[in-house]
Amino acid sequence: MPEKTETPHREFAALIDRLSTEFAEVHPRATVTKCVDAARHGAQDVTGRATPDLVERIARQHLQVLAMALAERR
C-alpha cells in the first residue's frame, strides 16, 4: 500500500519554512514536513490540541535527534 502523506495545515506552513531553513544542511524539506505532521498528530493525541508553538518544539526535538543519529552513522 502506498505511503499516505497529508498536506499540513496552512497554519504550519511558516513553521515548516523556518525548520527547513534551520535544518537545511541536514534534512530535506520532506523530512521536516513529516516531522511537523507527526508532532502535530502527537500533540493532538496527548494534549487534545496542537498549538503551533508546541508542534514546533516537538518537531525541532525530533529533527535534532535525527541529526544526531545521522552524525553517529557517518
Helices and strands as residue ranges (DSSP letters): G 10-12, H 13-22, H 29-47, H 52-73
